């Protein structure tokens, strides 16, 4: 289990309130606002020294440091209940029933099927997060850069 952060956390008191660290352009970003509200609703906690946004990120959205971060300092906490995997996916019962047919050496098959299903499900619990994921046709991440 992750250690609690030692600094104050961003807490959104009003469910419709947008954290004040967002620029006016980011406040108008419906996908980002939706993700931040979803994060708050699901008790995803971020250290006040970081923000999520486009400005300063190398690939659309990213977590950006706003202040010096000490070694070992917790940047965020994600409750296990909101982690996407075969056991939390909307199709968890199907995956469980078909577990023998989904066996692989890597063990990735149930996760990949869950991810594909949730990504294509417009009512997915993870929709606000998945809406921030870059389309595979637009990937411009450092791992794809030539140098």
C-alpha positions in Angstrom: 0.0 0.0 0.0 1.3 3.4 -0.9 2.5 5.8 1.8 0.4 8.9 2.3 1.6 12.1 0.9 3.3 14.4 3.4 2.0 17.6 1.9 -1.5 18.9 1.6 -3.6 17.4 -1.3 -5.7 19.2 -3.9 -9.2 19.0 -2.6 -12.1 20.1 -4.7 -14.8 21.1 -2.3 -17.5 21.9 -4.9 -18.0 19.0 -7.3 -18.2 21.5 -10.2 -15.2 23.5 -9.1 -12.1 23.3 -11.3 -8.7 23.3 -9.5 -7.2 26.8 -9.6 -3.9 25.7 -11.1 -5.4 25.4 -14.5 -4.9 28.1 -17.1 -8.0 29.7 -18.6 -7.5 27.6 -21.8 -7.3 24.4 -19.8 -10.4 25.3 -17.8 -12.2 25.4 -21.2 -10.8 21.9 -22.0 -13.8 19.7 -21.5 -11.8 16.5 -21.6 -9.3 17.7 -19.0 -12.1 19.1 -16.7 -14.0 15.8 -17.0 -10.9 13.8 -16.1 -10.1 16.0 -13.1 -13.7 15.7 -11.8 -13.6 11.9 -12.4 -10.3 11.7 -10.5 -11.8 13.6 -7.6 -15.0 11.6 -7.6 -12.9 8.4 -7.5 -10.6 9.6 -4.8 -7.5 9.8 -7.1 -5.3 12.1 -5.1 -2.5 14.3 -6.5 0.2 16.1 -4.7 -0.3 19.9 -4.8 3.1 20.2 -6.3 1.9 18.7 -9.6 -0.8 19.4 -12.2 -2.2 17.6 -15.1 -2.4 19.6 -18.4 -1.1 20.2 -21.9 1.3 23.1 -21.1 4.8 21.7 -20.6 3.8 18.1 -21.5 5.5 16.3 -24.4 2.4 14.5 -25.6 -0.9 16.2 -25.3 -1.7 15.7 -21.5 0.8 15.0 -18.8 1.6 15.4 -15.1 3.8 18.5 -14.7 5.8 19.5 -11.6 4.8 23.0 -10.4 7.3 23.0 -7.5 10.4 21.2 -6.4 9.7 17.5 -5.5 11.8 15.7 -3.0 13.1 12.2 -3.6 10.6 9.7 -2.4 7.7 12.2 -2.3 4.4 10.7 -3.3 3.0 12.4 -6.5 -0.3 10.7 -6.7 -2.4 7.9 -5.2 -4.8 5.8 -7.2 -7.3 3.6 -5.4 -7.1 0.0 -6.4 -10.8 0.0 -7.2 -10.3 2.4 -10.1 -7.3 0.5 -11.7 -8.4 -0.9 -15.0 -7.7 -4.7 -15.2 -9.6 -7.8 -16.0 -11.1 -7.9 -12.5 -12.5 -4.3 -12.6 -13.6 -4.2 -16.3 -17.2 -4.2 -17.2 -16.6 -7.6 -18.8 -14.9 -9.1 -15.7 -17.5 -12.0 -15.5 -16.9 -12.9 -19.1 -13.2 -12.9 -18.6 -13.5 -15.0 -15.5 -15.7 -17.5 -17.3 -13.3 -17.7 -20.3 -10.1 -17.6 -18.2 -8.8 -21.0 -19.4 -9.1 -19.9 -23.1 -7.3 -16.6 -22.3 -4.2 -18.1 -20.7 -0.9 -16.8 -22.1 2.7 -16.9 -21.1 2.7 -13.2 -20.5 -0.7 -13.0 -18.7 -1.6 -9.8 -20.7 -4.5 -11.1 -22.6 -7.3 -10.3 -20.1 -5.9 -6.8 -19.6 -5.6 -6.1 -23.3 -9.2 -7.4 -23.9 -10.4 -5.2 -21.0 -8.6 -2.2 -22.3 -9.9 -2.7 -25.9 -13.5 -3.2 -24.6 -13.4 -0.1 -22.2 -11.7 2.1 -24.9 -14.6 1.3 -27.3 -17.4 1.6 -24.7 -18.8 5.1 -24.7 -20.2 4.6 -21.2 -17.1 3.1 -19.7 -16.2 3.9 -16.1 -12.8 4.9 -17.4 -14.1 7.1 -20.2 -12.8 10.4 -18.8 -9.3 8.9 -18.5 -9.4 7.1 -21.9 -10.5 10.4 -23.5 -7.1 11.8 -22.6 -5.2 9.0 -24.1 -3.7 10.1 -27.5 -5.1 8.4 -30.6 -2.6 5.8 -31.8 -2.3 7.7 -35.1 -1.1 10.8 -33.2 1.6 9.3 -31.0 4.5 11.7 -30.6 6.1 10.3 -27.4 9.8 10.5 -26.7 10.1 6.7 -27.2 9.2 7.2 -30.9 11.6 10.0 -31.5 14.6 9.2 -33.7 17.2 10.4 -31.3 
